[in-house]
Amino acid sequence: MPDPLALSQALMNAYQKSQPLFAEMIENYNKEFAKKQSEAAANPLPFNMVEPAFDLLGTMASHPMKYWAMQMEHAQKQADLWQSTIKKMAGEDVPPVIEPPKGDRRFRAAEWEESPFFDFIKQYYLLACDLVNKTIENTTGLSEKKKDTLAFTARLIMDALSPSNFVFTNPEVLHETIKTGGANLVKGLENFNRDLERGQGELDIKMSDPNAFTLGKDIATTEGQVVYENDLMQLIQYAPKTQSVFERPLLITPPWINKYYILDLRPENSYIKWALEQGHTVFCISWVNPDTKLAKKTFEDYMREGPLTALEQIEKITGEKECNAVGYCLGGTLLATTLAYLECSKKRNPITSATFLTTLVDFEHAGDMKLFMGDQQIDQLDELMRKSGVLPASNMRKTFSLLRANDLIWSFVVNNYLMGKEPFPFDLLYWNDDSTNMPASMHSFYLKNMYRDNLLTQPGGIEIGGVKIDIRKIKTPCYFLSTKDDHIAPWKATYQTTQLVSGPKVFTLAASGHIAGVINPPVQDKYCFWSAQNAPANPDKWLENAEEQNGSWWPHWQSWIETYAGDKTSPRMLKKGLEAAPGRYVRMRGD
């Protein structure tokens, strides 16, 4: 335990030094922020949690004994915790009553285990979370959507109430406060004021230093040229890295919610560089960061001016009439739509194989993101986009942060405001903070037709350019890569696409999440993946029969795609284009 006298002196020092900062914060709020905050308060919650909460209370009242049994079980665990804490204070080595989930970094400091006081606080909190989760999980009579809403809301509240988020119950913060004489709290308040000002009344938590990295120098460094551009995208061709290359080029379509360079962060983890080293001629779309001038660009425009135009340009540049394609996340949804469009319109399909990375086509069980896609929420977004012409980049960034609040909100609250530190320069968080705006017409179409109504799975449910789209018409060989802990595109939801397409398919499941599971180069020798020859209707059945393999999925994909890559030929030497990669579109900042 920290020295109480030293702690009290440090807190008094912090209090005295922070008074001018408090005064400045209040003055700024009254001058600049009050109107914006009152407008925000007038808006309803992003999802309706009141009705599910009342339904839960009604169910609990109707089945009191069921919930009484849960309470008694919880009370017994609390008694066990008290007993183990007393034994620990007496010097005994006792096992924990409950442990944090694997990968939970909130309680990594040694004091959370070694100190009986902090260990008790931690376990008491975890037991409370366990009770809430079990209460929701074991409640019957609620729709799946209502249970999901309750579970998500409860998780947000429980994450916020973690003892790691408060000065007096976080041992690392207490030690830092004593060590610095409270300077950490003063600096933290300065950081808080800075983030409040930057967000113009809304707290815009700083996750990375915007000046820590330079595109083309520290990240997105793979040599290439912008060989074509239009209003929506630049097409980058990369320099070959092998003495011979496959005949068929490789086109990568990334999502336009984020920048493409997640696939080219650093040389040691660049998927693009690795693909070049395997003998592929790689082209990648770099989407523009749209402003109000592009407000009327549609989903169809993204298809025509994106992958369809890119395929035409690749044929002109290489002379090859066929190409392999990779789509990541939303880029994969666009790729699936493009394939179906080509088949349904009876046009020539130049795509020999299609790879879908963490891609949703069936949005029926699209995870927590679905909670933000009801009629009321979409109407609010439509109104916001009607005024500005685009959905601001900050909107989606904040939504994604809510999905992983412990990692993307509370860890920075502790680091920036309680510890008084600056965020550690981290390329992945720099990319995460570098999100893009989205044109109003395109995004409204996407949310309504896919996320809300799930029309992409229905034959003819969506019409693009006068063509009724039918995913079942896709005969192109497909490789599906999903990740087991994906919170944006849950793997069982992405798996459903295997049941929609008609051609040969391979499904692979990688460990970890939406980003780390995909960006996992073989050299790191991390994680594992599962693969199987067949794709039965039930994803759980697939997993039962799948073979677990250690390491990266990248070599497994390479073995698959070589079948469709053609013979080897001389490398295509890179000519001078419009500008060097990564190009200027990717340098446009959101908002």
C-alpha positions as CSV (number, residue, x, y, z in Angstrom):
1,M,0.0,0.0,0.0
2,P,1.3,3.5,-0.7
3,D,2.3,5.7,2.2
4,P,-0.9,7.6,3.3
5,L,1.0,10.7,4.4
6,A,3.0,11.0,1.1
7,L,-0.2,10.4,-0.9
8,S,-2.1,13.1,1.0
9,Q,0.7,15.6,0.4
10,A,0.9,14.7,-3.3
11,L,-2.9,15.2,-3.6
12,M,-2.8,18.5,-1.8
13,N,-0.1,19.7,-4.1
14,A,-2.0,18.5,-7.2
15,Y,-5.2,20.3,-5.9
16,Q,-3.4,23.6,-5.4
17,K,-1.6,23.5,-8.8
18,S,-4.8,22.4,-10.7
19,Q,-7.0,25.3,-9.6
20,P,-6.1,27.5,-12.6
21,L,-6.7,24.6,-14.9
22,F,-10.1,23.9,-13.5
23,A,-11.0,27.6,-13.9
24,E,-9.8,27.6,-17.5
25,M,-11.8,24.5,-18.2
26,I,-15.0,26.0,-16.8
27,E,-14.5,29.2,-18.6
28,N,-13.9,27.5,-21.9
29,Y,-16.9,25.3,-21.4
30,N,-19.2,28.3,-20.6
31,K,-17.9,30.2,-23.7
32,E,-17.6,27.6,-26.4
33,F,-19.0,24.3,-25.4
34,A,-22.3,24.8,-23.6
35,K,-24.4,25.1,-26.7
36,K,-22.9,22.0,-28.3
37,Q,-23.3,20.0,-25.2
38,S,-26.9,21.0,-24.8
39,E,-27.5,20.0,-28.4
40,A,-25.9,16.6,-27.8
41,A,-27.9,16.1,-24.7
42,A,-31.1,16.6,-26.7
43,N,-30.2,13.7,-28.9
44,P,-31.4,10.3,-27.8
45,L,-29.0,7.4,-27.0
46,P,-27.5,5.7,-30.0
47,F,-29.7,2.7,-29.3
48,N,-32.8,2.1,-27.2
49,M,-31.9,0.4,-23.9
50,V,-34.9,1.5,-21.9
51,E,-37.4,-1.1,-23.3
52,P,-35.0,-4.1,-23.0
53,A,-34.2,-3.0,-19.4
54,F,-37.8,-2.9,-18.4
55,D,-38.4,-6.3,-20.1
56,L,-35.5,-7.7,-18.0
57,L,-36.9,-6.4,-14.8
58,G,-40.3,-7.8,-15.7
59,T,-38.8,-11.2,-16.3
60,M,-36.9,-11.1,-13.0
61,A,-40.1,-10.2,-11.2
62,S,-41.9,-13.2,-12.9
63,H,-39.2,-15.7,-12.0
64,P,-37.8,-14.5,-8.6
65,M,-36.4,-17.9,-7.5
66,K,-34.2,-18.2,-10.6
67,Y,-32.6,-14.9,-9.9
68,W,-32.5,-15.5,-6.2
69,A,-30.4,-18.6,-6.9
70,M,-28.0,-16.5,-8.9
71,Q,-27.7,-14.0,-6.1
72,M,-27.0,-16.7,-3.6
73,E,-24.3,-18.2,-5.8
74,H,-22.8,-14.7,-6.0
75,A,-23.0,-14.2,-2.2
76,Q,-21.2,-17.5,-1.7
77,K,-18.4,-16.4,-4.1
78,Q,-18.1,-13.1,-2.2
79,A,-17.8,-15.0,1.1
80,D,-15.1,-17.1,-0.5
81,L,-13.3,-13.9,-1.6
82,W,-13.4,-12.5,2.0
83,Q,-11.9,-15.8,3.3
84,S,-9.2,-15.9,0.7
85,T,-8.3,-12.3,1.4
86,I,-8.0,-12.9,5.1
87,K,-5.7,-15.9,4.4
88,K,-3.7,-13.8,2.0
89,M,-3.2,-11.1,4.6
90,A,-1.9,-13.8,6.9
91,G,0.7,-14.7,4.4
92,E,-0.9,-17.8,2.9
93,D,-0.8,-18.6,-0.8
94,V,-4.4,-18.9,-2.0
95,P,-5.9,-19.4,-5.5
96,P,-8.1,-16.6,-6.8
97,V,-11.9,-16.9,-6.7
98,I,-12.1,-15.3,-10.1
99,E,-9.5,-14.2,-12.7
100,P,-9.6,-11.5,-15.4
101,P,-10.3,-12.7,-18.9
102,K,-7.3,-13.7,-21.0
103,G,-5.8,-10.7,-22.6
104,D,-7.3,-8.2,-20.1
105,R,-4.5,-5.6,-19.6
106,R,-6.2,-3.5,-17.0
107,F,-4.8,-5.5,-14.1
108,R,-1.3,-6.3,-15.4
109,A,0.5,-4.4,-12.5
110,A,2.0,-6.8,-9.9
111,E,0.1,-5.1,-7.1
112,W,-3.2,-6.4,-8.5
113,E,-2.1,-9.9,-7.4
114,E,0.5,-9.3,-4.7
115,S,-1.4,-6.7,-2.6
116,P,-4.4,-8.3,-0.6
117,F,-6.1,-4.9,-0.8
118,F,-5.9,-4.4,-4.6
119,D,-6.4,-8.1,-5.3
120,F,-9.7,-7.9,-3.3
121,I,-10.9,-4.8,-5.2
122,K,-10.1,-6.5,-8.5
123,Q,-11.9,-9.8,-7.7
124,Y,-14.9,-8.0,-6.1
125,Y,-15.3,-6.0,-9.3
126,L,-14.9,-9.1,-11.5
127,L,-17.5,-11.0,-9.5
128,A,-20.0,-8.1,-9.9
129,C,-19.4,-8.2,-13.7
130,D,-19.9,-12.0,-13.7
131,L,-23.2,-11.6,-11.9
132,V,-24.5,-9.0,-14.4
133,N,-23.4,-11.1,-17.4
134,K,-24.9,-14.3,-16.1
135,T,-28.2,-12.5,-15.3
136,I,-28.5,-11.3,-18.9
137,E,-27.3,-14.5,-20.5
138,N,-29.7,-16.7,-18.5
139,T,-32.7,-14.5,-19.0
140,T,-35.4,-16.2,-21.2
141,G,-38.2,-14.5,-23.1
142,L,-36.1,-11.6,-24.5
143,S,-35.4,-11.3,-28.2
144,E,-31.8,-11.7,-29.3
145,K,-31.5,-8.0,-30.2
146,K,-32.7,-7.0,-26.7
147,K,-30.3,-9.3,-25.0
148,D,-27.5,-8.0,-27.2
149,T,-28.5,-4.4,-26.3
150,L,-28.5,-5.2,-22.6
151,A,-25.2,-7.0,-22.8
152,F,-23.5,-4.2,-24.7
153,T,-24.9,-1.5,-22.4
154,A,-23.9,-3.5,-19.3
155,R,-20.4,-3.9,-20.7
156,L,-20.0,-0.2,-21.3
157,I,-21.1,0.6,-17.8
158,M,-18.9,-2.1,-16.2
159,D,-15.9,-1.1,-18.3
160,A,-16.4,2.5,-17.0
161,L,-16.6,1.4,-13.4
162,S,-13.4,-0.7,-13.4
163,P,-11.2,0.1,-10.4
164,S,-8.3,0.6,-12.8
165,N,-10.0,3.8,-14.0
166,F,-9.9,5.7,-10.6
167,V,-7.0,7.3,-8.8
168,F,-7.5,5.7,-5.4
169,T,-8.1,2.2,-6.7
170,N,-5.3,2.0,-9.3
171,P,-1.9,1.1,-7.7
172,E,0.1,2.4,-10.7
173,V,-1.6,5.8,-10.5
174,L,-1.1,6.0,-6.7
175,H,2.6,5.2,-7.0
176,E,2.9,7.8,-9.9
177,T,1.1,10.4,-7.8
178,I,3.4,10.0,-4.9
179,K,6.5,9.8,-7.1
180,T,5.7,13.0,-8.9
181,G,4.1,14.9,-6.0
182,G,0.8,15.0,-7.9
183,A,2.3,16.4,-11.1
184,N,0.8,13.5,-13.0
185,L,-2.7,14.6,-12.1
186,V,-1.9,18.2,-13.0
187,K,-0.5,17.2,-16.4
188,G,-3.5,14.9,-16.8
189,L,-5.9,17.8,-16.4
190,E,-3.9,19.7,-19.0
191,N,-4.3,16.8,-21.3
192,F,-8.0,16.6,-20.6
193,N,-8.5,20.3,-21.4
194,R,-6.5,19.9,-24.6
195,D,-8.6,17.0,-25.8
196,L,-11.8,18.9,-24.8
197,E,-10.8,21.9,-26.9
198,R,-9.8,19.7,-29.8
199,G,-13.2,18.1,-29.8
200,Q,-14.9,21.4,-29.5
201,G,-16.8,20.4,-26.4
202,E,-16.7,16.7,-27.0
203,L,-13.9,14.8,-25.4
204,D,-11.6,13.7,-28.3
205,I,-9.1,11.4,-26.6
206,K,-5.7,11.5,-28.1
207,M,-4.6,8.0,-29.0
208,S,-1.4,8.8,-30.9
209,D,0.9,11.6,-31.8
210,P,-0.2,12.8,-35.3
211,N,3.4,13.9,-35.9
212,A,5.0,10.7,-34.8
213,F,4.9,9.1,-38.3
214,T,5.3,10.3,-41.9
215,L,3.5,8.4,-44.7
216,G,6.1,7.2,-47.2
217,K,8.9,7.5,-44.7
218,D,8.0,5.6,-41.5
219,I,4.8,3.8,-42.7
220,A,3.4,2.9,-46.2
221,T,7.0,2.7,-47.5
222,T,6.7,-0.1,-50.1
223,E,8.0,1.3,-53.4
224,G,5.3,2.0,-55.9
225,Q,3.7,4.5,-58.3
226,V,0.2,5.9,-58.6
227,V,-0.7,4.8,-62.1
228,Y,-4.2,6.1,-62.3
229,E,-6.6,8.3,-60.4
230,N,-10.2,9.5,-60.5
231,D,-12.5,11.4,-58.1
232,L,-12.8,8.4,-55.7
233,M,-9.5,6.5,-55.8
234,Q,-5.9,6.3,-56.8
235,L,-4.6,3.0,-58.2
236,I,-1.1,2.1,-56.9
237,Q,1.2,-0.3,-58.7
238,Y,4.1,-1.7,-56.7
239,A,7.6,-2.5,-57.8
240,P,8.3,-6.2,-58.2
241,K,10.6,-7.9,-55.7
242,T,11.3,-11.2,-57.5
243,Q,13.1,-12.3,-60.6
244,S,9.9,-13.8,-62.0
245,V,6.2,-13.0,-61.3
246,F,2.9,-14.8,-61.7
247,E,1.0,-14.0,-64.9
248,R,-2.1,-12.8,-63.2
249,P,-1.8,-9.5,-61.2
250,L,-3.3,-9.1,-57.7
251,L,-5.8,-6.3,-57.0
252,I,-6.4,-5.3,-53.4
253,T,-9.6,-3.4,-52.5
254,P,-9.4,-2.1,-49.0
255,P,-12.2,-0.6,-47.0
256,W,-12.8,3.2,-47.5
257,I,-13.7,3.7,-43.8
258,N,-10.0,3.6,-43.1
259,K,-6.8,4.1,-45.1
260,Y,-5.3,1.3,-47.2
261,Y,-1.9,1.4,-45.4
262,I,-3.0,-1.0,-42.7
263,L,-1.8,-3.5,-45.3
264,D,1.6,-1.7,-45.6
265,L,2.4,-0.4,-42.1
266,R,6.0,-1.4,-41.7
267,P,8.3,-3.5,-43.9
268,E,8.3,-6.3,-41.4
269,N,4.5,-6.6,-41.2
270,S,3.4,-5.4,-44.7
271,Y,1.0,-7.7,-46.4
272,I,1.6,-5.9,-49.7
273,K,5.4,-6.3,-49.4
274,W,5.1,-9.9,-48.5
275,A,2.7,-10.6,-51.5
276,L,5.3,-9.0,-53.8
277,E,8.0,-11.2,-52.3
278,Q,5.8,-14.3,-53.2
279,G,5.9,-13.2,-56.9
280,H,2.6,-11.3,-57.2
281,T,2.3,-8.1,-59.3
282,V,0.4,-6.0,-56.7
283,F,-2.1,-3.2,-57.4
284,C,-3.9,-1.5,-54.5
285,I,-6.8,1.0,-54.5
286,S,-6.2,4.0,-52.3
287,W,-9.6,5.7,-51.6
288,V,-10.0,9.4,-51.5
289,N,-11.0,11.1,-48.2
290,P,-14.2,12.7,-49.6
291,D,-15.5,16.2,-48.9
292,T,-18.9,17.7,-49.5
293,K,-18.2,17.9,-53.3
294,L,-18.5,14.1,-53.4
295,A,-21.6,13.9,-51.2
296,K,-23.7,12.4,-54.0
297,K,-21.3,9.6,-54.8
298,T,-23.2,6.3,-54.5
299,F,-22.3,2.7,-53.7
300,E,-22.6,2.1,-57.5
301,D,-20.1,4.9,-58.1
302,Y,-17.7,3.2,-55.7
303,M,-18.0,-0.1,-57.6
304,R,-17.7,1.5,-61.1
305,E,-14.9,4.0,-60.2
306,G,-13.2,1.6,-57.8
307,P,-12.6,-2.1,-58.6
308,L,-14.2,-2.1,-62.1
309,T,-12.1,0.9,-63.3
310,A,-9.0,-0.6,-61.5
311,L,-9.5,-3.9,-63.4
312,E,-9.6,-2.0,-66.7
313,Q,-6.5,-0.1,-65.9
314,I,-4.6,-3.2,-64.8
315,E,-5.4,-4.8,-68.2
316,K,-4.1,-1.8,-70.0
317,I,-0.9,-1.7,-68.0
318,T,-0.1,-5.4,-67.9
319,G,-1.9,-6.8,-70.9
320,E,-3.5,-9.5,-68.8
321,K,-7.2,-10.0,-69.2
322,E,-7.5,-11.9,-65.9
323,C,-6.7,-10.8,-62.3
324,N,-6.9,-12.2,-58.8
325,A,-8.7,-9.9,-56.3
326,V,-8.6,-9.3,-52.5
327,G,-11.2,-7.4,-50.6
328,Y,-10.8,-6.4,-46.9
329,C,-13.8,-5.7,-44.7
330,L,-16.1,-3.3,-46.5
331,G,-13.8,-3.6,-49.5
332,G,-14.7,-7.3,-49.5
333,T,-18.4,-6.4,-49.5
334,L,-17.8,-4.2,-52.5
335,L,-15.9,-7.0,-54.2
336,A,-18.7,-9.5,-53.6
337,T,-21.2,-7.0,-55.0
338,T,-18.9,-6.4,-58.0
339,L,-18.6,-10.2,-58.7
340,A,-22.4,-10.6,-58.5
341,Y,-22.9,-7.6,-60.8
342,L,-20.6,-9.0,-63.4
343,E,-22.4,-12.4,-63.4
344,C,-25.9,-11.0,-63.3
345,S,-25.2,-8.4,-66.1
346,K,-23.7,-11.1,-68.2
347,K,-20.5,-9.0,-68.5
348,R,-17.0,-10.6,-68.8
349,N,-15.7,-11.4,-65.4
350,P,-11.9,-10.8,-65.3
351,I,-11.6,-12.0,-61.7
352,T,-10.1,-15.4,-61.6
353,S,-10.2,-15.8,-57.8
354,A,-11.5,-13.7,-54.9
355,T,-10.2,-13.4,-51.4
356,F,-12.4,-12.0,-48.7
357,L,-10.7,-10.8,-45.5
358,T,-13.1,-10.4,-42.6
359,T,-15.9,-9.6,-44.9
360,L,-19.6,-9.3,-44.1
361,V,-22.1,-10.2,-46.9
362,D,-24.8,-11.6,-44.6
363,F,-25.5,-8.9,-42.0
364,E,-28.1,-10.7,-40.0
365,H,-25.8,-11.4,-37.1
366,A,-23.3,-8.6,-37.6
367,G,-22.4,-8.2,-33.9
368,D,-22.6,-5.1,-31.8
369,M,-22.5,-2.8,-34.8
370,K,-26.1,-3.8,-35.5
371,L,-27.1,-2.0,-32.3
372,F,-26.3,1.3,-34.0
373,M,-28.2,0.5,-37.2
374,G,-31.9,0.9,-36.2
375,D,-34.3,3.2,-38.0
376,Q,-33.9,6.0,-35.4
377,Q,-30.1,5.9,-35.5
378,I,-30.0,5.8,-39.3
379,D,-32.5,8.8,-39.5
380,Q,-30.2,10.7,-37.2
381,L,-27.2,9.9,-39.3
382,D,-29.1,10.9,-42.5
383,E,-29.9,14.3,-40.9
384,L,-26.2,14.8,-39.9
385,M,-25.1,13.8,-43.4
386,R,-27.7,16.0,-45.0
387,K,-26.2,19.0,-43.3
388,S,-22.6,18.2,-44.0
389,G,-22.7,16.1,-47.1
390,V,-20.5,13.4,-45.5
391,L,-20.4,11.3,-42.4
392,P,-17.5,12.8,-40.5
393,A,-14.5,10.5,-39.8
394,S,-14.8,11.1,-36.1
395,N,-18.3,9.5,-36.0
396,M,-17.2,6.0,-37.1
397,R,-14.0,6.3,-35.1
398,K,-16.0,6.9,-31.9
399,T,-18.4,4.1,-32.7
400,F,-15.5,1.6,-33.2
401,S,-13.9,2.9,-29.9
402,L,-17.1,2.0,-28.0
403,L,-16.9,-1.6,-29.4
404,R,-13.6,-2.0,-27.6
405,A,-13.9,0.6,-24.8
406,N,-11.3,-0.9,-22.5
407,D,-8.6,-0.8,-25.2
408,L,-9.6,2.3,-27.1
409,I,-11.1,4.6,-24.4
410,W,-10.3,3.7,-20.8
411,S,-6.7,2.7,-21.3
412,F,-6.1,6.2,-22.7
413,V,-8.1,7.8,-19.9
414,V,-5.7,6.1,-17.4
415,N,-2.6,6.9,-19.4
416,N,-3.4,10.4,-20.5
417,Y,-5.4,11.8,-17.6
418,L,-4.4,9.8,-14.5
419,M,-0.8,9.0,-15.3
420,G,-0.3,12.3,-17.0
421,K,1.5,10.8,-20.0
422,E,1.4,11.2,-23.7
423,P,0.3,8.2,-25.8
424,F,3.1,5.9,-26.9
425,P,3.8,6.3,-30.6
426,F,2.3,3.2,-32.2
427,D,1.8,2.8,-35.9
428,L,-1.4,0.8,-35.6
429,L,-3.1,3.5,-33.4
430,Y,-1.8,6.2,-35.7
431,W,-3.6,4.4,-38.5
432,N,-6.7,3.9,-36.3
433,D,-6.8,7.6,-35.7
434,D,-6.4,8.3,-39.4
435,S,-10.0,7.5,-40.5
436,T,-12.0,9.0,-43.4
437,N,-15.2,10.7,-44.1
438,M,-17.9,8.9,-46.1
439,P,-20.2,10.4,-48.8
440,A,-23.8,10.7,-47.6
441,S,-25.5,8.9,-50.5
442,M,-23.1,5.9,-50.5
443,H,-23.2,5.5,-46.7
444,S,-26.9,5.8,-46.3
445,F,-27.4,3.2,-49.0
446,Y,-24.9,0.9,-47.3
447,L,-26.5,1.2,-43.9
448,K,-30.1,0.8,-45.0
449,N,-29.7,-1.9,-47.6
450,M,-27.1,-4.0,-46.0
451,Y,-26.7,-3.5,-42.3
452,R,-30.4,-2.8,-41.5
453,D,-32.3,-4.8,-44.2
454,N,-29.7,-7.4,-45.1
455,L,-30.8,-7.2,-48.8
456,L,-27.5,-8.3,-50.2
457,T,-28.4,-11.9,-49.2
458,Q,-31.7,-11.8,-51.0
459,P,-31.7,-12.5,-54.8
460,G,-32.6,-9.2,-56.5
461,G,-32.8,-7.5,-53.1
462,I,-30.4,-4.8,-54.3
463,E,-30.2,-3.2,-57.7
464,I,-27.0,-1.6,-59.0
465,G,-27.0,0.1,-62.4
466,G,-30.3,-1.5,-63.3
467,V,-29.0,-4.9,-62.5
468,K,-30.6,-7.0,-59.7
469,I,-27.8,-8.4,-57.6
470,D,-27.8,-12.1,-56.7
471,I,-24.8,-13.3,-54.7
472,R,-25.7,-16.9,-55.5
473,K,-24.6,-16.3,-59.1
474,I,-20.9,-15.9,-58.0
475,K,-19.0,-18.9,-59.4
476,T,-15.5,-17.4,-58.9
477,P,-13.3,-19.5,-56.6
478,C,-13.3,-17.8,-53.2
479,Y,-11.0,-17.8,-50.2
480,F,-12.6,-16.5,-47.0
481,L,-10.4,-15.4,-44.1
482,S,-12.1,-14.5,-40.8
483,T,-10.8,-14.0,-37.3
484,K,-12.0,-15.7,-34.1
485,D,-12.2,-12.6,-31.9
486,D,-13.5,-10.1,-34.5
487,H,-15.8,-7.6,-32.9
488,I,-16.6,-5.8,-36.2
489,A,-17.3,-8.8,-38.5
490,P,-18.0,-11.8,-36.3
491,W,-16.6,-14.9,-37.9
492,K,-19.9,-16.9,-37.7
493,A,-21.6,-14.1,-39.6
494,T,-18.8,-13.9,-42.3
495,Y,-18.9,-17.7,-42.6
496,Q,-22.5,-17.5,-44.0
497,T,-21.1,-16.2,-47.3
498,T,-19.8,-19.7,-48.0
499,Q,-23.4,-20.8,-48.1
500,L,-24.4,-18.1,-50.6
501,V,-21.7,-18.3,-53.4
502,S,-21.9,-21.2,-55.9
503,G,-18.2,-21.7,-56.8
504,P,-15.4,-23.5,-55.1
505,K,-14.6,-22.0,-51.7
506,V,-12.2,-22.3,-48.8
507,F,-12.8,-20.9,-45.3
508,T,-10.0,-20.2,-42.9
509,L,-10.3,-18.9,-39.4
510,A,-7.4,-17.0,-37.8
511,A,-6.8,-16.4,-34.2
512,S,-7.0,-12.8,-32.7
513,G,-9.1,-10.0,-34.0
514,H,-10.2,-7.8,-37.0
515,I,-6.7,-6.3,-37.5
516,A,-4.1,-8.4,-35.6
517,G,-5.5,-11.6,-37.0
518,V,-5.2,-10.4,-40.6
519,I,-1.9,-8.5,-40.3
520,N,0.1,-11.5,-39.0
521,P,3.2,-12.1,-41.1
522,P,4.9,-15.5,-40.9
523,V,8.1,-14.0,-39.5
524,Q,6.3,-13.2,-36.2
525,D,5.4,-16.8,-35.7
526,K,2.3,-15.7,-33.7
527,Y,-1.2,-17.1,-33.2
528,C,-2.7,-19.9,-35.2
529,F,-5.4,-20.6,-37.7
530,W,-8.0,-23.3,-38.6
531,S,-8.7,-24.7,-42.0
532,A,-10.9,-27.4,-43.5
533,Q,-11.7,-28.8,-46.9
534,N,-15.5,-28.6,-46.6
535,A,-17.9,-25.7,-45.7
536,P,-21.0,-27.2,-44.0
537,A,-24.0,-25.0,-43.2
538,N,-23.2,-24.9,-39.5
539,P,-20.1,-22.9,-38.6
540,D,-19.7,-24.8,-35.3
541,K,-19.6,-28.1,-37.3
542,W,-16.9,-26.5,-39.6
543,L,-14.8,-25.7,-36.5
544,E,-15.2,-29.1,-35.1
545,N,-13.7,-30.6,-38.2
546,A,-11.1,-27.9,-38.9
547,E,-7.4,-28.5,-38.4
548,E,-5.5,-26.1,-36.2
549,Q,-2.2,-25.0,-37.5
550,N,0.4,-22.8,-35.8
551,G,1.5,-19.5,-37.2
552,S,0.3,-17.2,-39.9
553,W,-2.4,-17.9,-42.4
554,W,-0.5,-16.1,-45.1
555,P,1.4,-19.1,-46.5
556,H,-1.8,-21.2,-46.5
557,W,-3.5,-18.5,-48.6
558,Q,-0.4,-18.3,-50.9
559,S,-0.6,-22.1,-51.5
560,W,-4.3,-21.7,-52.5
561,I,-3.9,-18.6,-54.7
562,E,-1.0,-20.1,-56.7
563,T,-3.5,-22.4,-58.4
564,Y,-5.2,-19.3,-59.9
565,A,-2.1,-17.1,-60.4
566,G,-0.9,-18.5,-63.7
567,D,2.6,-19.3,-65.0
568,K,5.7,-17.4,-64.1
569,T,6.8,-14.6,-66.4
570,S,9.3,-11.7,-66.3
571,P,8.7,-9.0,-63.7
572,R,6.8,-6.0,-64.9
573,M,9.1,-3.1,-64.4
574,L,7.5,-0.1,-62.8
575,K,7.2,3.0,-64.9
576,K,6.9,6.6,-63.6
577,G,3.3,7.3,-62.8
578,L,1.3,10.3,-61.6
579,E,3.3,10.4,-58.4
580,A,5.1,8.0,-56.1
581,A,3.3,5.8,-53.6
582,P,1.6,6.2,-51.2
583,G,0.1,9.1,-53.2
584,R,-1.7,12.2,-52.0
585,Y,-5.2,10.8,-51.5
586,V,-4.0,8.8,-48.4
587,R,-2.5,11.9,-46.9
588,M,-5.9,13.7,-46.7
589,R,-7.0,13.8,-43.1
590,G,-10.6,13.2,-42.0
591,D,-13.0,15.9,-40.7
